Amino acid sequence: MPTENLKSIDANIDKDEIFQDFSNSDRYIANKRAEWDDKEKIFFARLSDNISADETKSQVHDPRLSTYIIERSGRVVAQLPRGKTKPLSKSNRGKAKLMDVILDKYILPNANSQFPLLTKLKLMQVYSNIYGSSFGLVDWLVDKKRGYVGPDLWLIGIRDFFPQVGAVSLEDSDYAMVSTIKTKSWLKTLDPELWQNIDKVLDNDADNRIIGKSRSQLSSERISTRYSEYYQDDAESSRNPYIEVITRYERDRWITFLPDYGEIIRVIENPHQNHMLPIVSKHNFPILEDFYGLGEFERSETLQKSLDSLINLYFDGVKMSLYPPLQINTDGVTPSSIKMRPGSKWFVDRPNVDVQPTMVSPRGLETFTASYQYLLSALQNSQGTSETNISSGTDATMGKTPQALRMQLSRENTRDSMERTQLEYTVTQIMNRFINLEATKMPSALVISLFGSEIDEIITDFPDLVEIFEDGQSGKLTINKSEIEGKYIYDIDSGSMSRKDEISEIENLSMLLRQVLSGAQIEPQSGQLVSPILKAFEASGKKLDVAEMFKRIIVGSGVEDWDKIILDADDIENQPTTKIKDLANEVNTFLSELGVKNHSNHNNHSNLFKENQDINRDNHNNHNLFLIYKYESIR
């Protein structure tokens, strides 16, 4: 965080009240925290049911629930969001377009602390399903290694977040606290003009009284079972111990303190200058009286545990039926001769009497399939999904006819839509903070590199800000702070983060293309494609890029070397005349099959392609249309 944008303030702070609030919050969520280990075990494919733990030798976990959650995350968060920045005043409309460029080409590609931004959004989605809610911190970053100065998102571990006692949401909170683990070396790097009482803490080191507290040394409730299992000794060193640092984020100020030392080390005004908490939350299903909401693991935990119990009891039963317990009369048998292996010889006085297998009822094993399918059906029902390998007789809602599968898909889409709504609200909060932080805290002029078609897109709106290099294929956009100052809101495109159905997209584009080409014809003089729909777009001051529609269909279908099929106007000059004629023949046949009228003959097509050699860049997209080979799926 750049120090020039921070301001230390003198404030009358009741230290006892600050530390007491932290202790109260720690106790407040103790019961909630106790349930997280079991939920994490399910996600990490570890058994958490009592029967498997205490009564069965088989230790098999069926990762159904975690698989459903991961798959839903992939559907809901498939790509970074798309949207538009909107100004809060009419005079900033041009600035909003510029902010969109900054967001898309500078902030989103670089907001990668911890993980890439898309990964962080996926994790917020997954963790909200596990715990009910997940949390992130939006703040300003100065990363000299990557050369990035701008806003970023940090995920907050569920055990490192401490809500205000009695609050039911972040919107309802006056403050929230976040714990981090820092080293003594970090304390030494702090600016004494902004941080206070650091010397008091470091002076304790002279008497070897500085308290080290790595994550594994926190109380058992504060660390996960997974962490304690794998990282038992994570202390940095006795000379550079870890120290727990708590920051209390209020709406008008931030207070940082060390709970183990009873010292407040920083008090600053809210550097975001927005009277908002810098923390965002993603809820799975909000609950009126529960800050953390309702998670999918909480709803389906008992079904998952029952599945695991049933599976392990079944496998133990299979072992019992294959190797039943033996009833042995020790007076009539030589014990050392009893060996459980093929071809062994037993010395007994009375065969089939002195040694007999215990009869085990097969009834439990016979009911396994029905019991398993019932539990699996109930689990799928709780997640709003289905699988085709479940018998339709198990549950009336799980029919496998095409109509039933379509109904199940609609149901799954409904569940995904609910998740998507919650996530889009969270992403909107993140983006709002991103763009307003950039407008408020950008320290100097921002230079963004531009390549290829990006130049054409941006130079139209900002000709005075774009510098094109000599090669004509690259340039730079220079933005001063005065050009983006203002207040903004972010309007996300609903569904823009969802997984694309490529097959459906190609079909939809093909259908639209047929409509665009309905009544279309090629003008003999200009060689351009015209149709009633294209003319309607032009009359309304808009333009429909038909060549781009063709391109997306071909690229989406996975055609190899599509760039050899679709050529730019400049590339036509390098094509031999014979190849141009061949392309003309292909295009003529292709357009005829689509119902496009061509008033010129074959020779005119050859002339048309020769004319294309002189066409300018503004019109080359329309001519790309003529350089596409026949494509079967369009018909």
Buried (B, 14 or more C-beta within 10 A) or exposed (E): EEEEBBEBEEEEBEEEEBBEBBEEBBEBBEEBBEBBBBBBBBBBEBBBBEBBEEEBEBEEBBBBBBEBBBBBBBBBBBEBBEBBBBBEEEEBEEBBBBBBBBBBBBBBEBBBBBBBBBEBBBBBBBBBBBBBBBBBBBBBBEEEEEEBBBBBBBBBBBBBBBBBBEBBBBEEBEBBBBBBBBBBEBBEEBEEEBBBBBEEBEEEEEEEEBBBBBBBBBEEEBBBBBBBEEEEEBBBEEEBBBBBBBBBBBBEBBBBBBBBBEBBBBBBBBBBEBEBBBBBBBBBBBBEEBBBBBBBBBBBBBBBBBBBBBBBBBBBBEEBEEEEEEEBEEEBBEEEEBEEEEEEEEEBEEEEEBBEEEEEEEEBBEEBEEBBBBBBBBBBBBBBBBEEEBEEEBBEBBBBEEEBBEBBEEBBBEBBEBBBEBBBBBBBBBBBBBBBBBBBBBEEEBEBEBEEEBBEEBBEEBEEBBBEEEEEEBBBBBBEBEBBEBBBBBEBEEBBBBEEEEEEEBEEBBEBBEEBBEBBBBEEEEBBBBBEBBEEBEEEEEEBBBBBBBBBBBBBBEBEEBEEBBBBBEBBEEBEEEEBBEBBEBBBEBBEEBEBEBEBEEEBBBBBBEBBEEBEEEEBBBBBBBBBBEBEEBE
